Amino acid sequence: MLIDPPVRLTESALENLRLITFPEPFLRVGMRGGTCGGTFVLGFDTKTENDEEYLIENIPVIIDRRELLFVLGTEISYEVQGNGFYLHKPPKV
């Protein structure tokens, strides 16, 4: 059974992530703050005992188990005009 990764990296995000020398071994995706007023987190980190590890298009990603439900379905993109990475949940079809 094939299971989709919990987050999706767009082609633009993948291209830019592959250009970066990771200062830590993993890309961390998560939430900071409460679920209603929380914000997405994207950064580089080391794995802890609470993390789940994923390999998404050869990018090593970690997500804290306690935050997994909140980031599930998140799309990570890179926008040249905005000059950076963006995390958002696309509308369900």
Rosetta blueprint (number, residue, H / E / L):
1 M L
2 L L
3 I L
4 D L
5 P L
6 P L
7 V E
8 R E
9 L E
10 T L
11 E H
12 S H
13 A H
14 L H
15 E H
16 N H
17 L H
18 R L
19 L L
20 I L
21 T L
22 F L
23 P L
24 E L
25 P L
26 F E
27 L E
28 R E
29 V E
30 G E
31 M E
32 R E
33 G L
34 G L
35 T L
36 C L
37 G L
38 G L
39 T E
40 F E
41 V E
42 L E
43 G E
44 F E
45 D E
46 T L
47 K L
48 T L
49 E L
50 N L
51 D E
52 E E
53 E E
54 Y E
55 L E
56 I E
57 E L
58 N L
59 I E
60 P E
61 V E
62 I E
63 I E
64 D E
65 R H
66 R H
67 E H
68 L H
69 L H
70 F H
71 V H
72 L L
73 G L
74 T E
75 E E
76 I E
77 S E
78 Y E
79 E E
80 V L
81 Q L
82 G L
83 N L
84 G E
85 F E
86 Y E
87 L E
88 H E
89 K L
90 P L
91 P L
92 K L
93 V L
